[in-house]
Amino acid sequence: MPHPICSPAGHSYLPRNLRLPYRAEFDPPRFAESTDYLFGVDCYNHGYFWEAEAAFEACVRTIEGQRDQERFFRALMQAAACHLKILVHHVDGATALGNRAALLLRAAASELGDRINGVDAKSYAKSIERYLDSVLDTDPPVHDPKCFPYLEVATGPRRLH
C-alpha cells in the first residue's frame, strides 16, 4: 500500500522538490466551513487513510501553536495510521497508534471540551478502542466496516446559497 504522494508507486506521486507544504484553510470556530477539514473526514470515513492524514496534517500547519487543537488533529492522524496498520496486519503498530489516538483525543477534550471541531472527542476515543478490541481479536486482523469508528462531525444547520 504505497503512500499516494511520497512513493513513486503512489497515484499522486510528486518528487520531494515539487511538493509544497500545504496549509489548509481552517479556523476552529468555523470548522464546518473548512472544505479541507471536511475532505479529510470524508477521506478517513471512506478508507483513504493516507489522504486523510495529509488533510489533517495541513490543518495542523494552519493552527500551529494551538496545542490542544494540534492534539486533536494529531489524534486523527494517529487513527488514520492505525487503520493503515490494520490493513497490513501490523498488530503492534495498530495497537500503539490507536491507543495514542485515544490518549490525544482525551487530552484535547480535557482542555477544549468534549466536542472539538464537531467531533465528540471522548466518545470517538472509546469508539477507536472498541474497534481495536474487536478487530485485533481476529488473526490476521481484518478491517470490519460494521464496527469501524467513523468520524461523525456535527456541523449544525447549513444554509444553501
C-alpha angles and dihedrals in degrees: 000000000000123000106260095228108020100044121074086225092055121110093238100031118169125175112250093251090059097048117097123204098253119218117200126223098247135147114172097223088051098041092134089064095052109105089185093057094042090047088056090051091050092048090050094048092049095049099257092131099163091052092046091051090051092050092049091047089054089054090051090054089054097051100039112159095030093106099189093046088050089052090053093052093042087054090054090048091050090049091052090049089048090057091049089054090051091053091055093042097245099149098178093049093046091049094049094045094045093049091047091050091052091047092051092047092053092046092051091046092052089061104030102031130254096293113064120174089341095310124114093228099192093047091047091051089055090048091055091050092048091050092050092049091051100042098040090055088073123078109248098020111247128197110250114198091192093068099024112134099242115195109246114196118193103210098171124222115343127206120224114220 
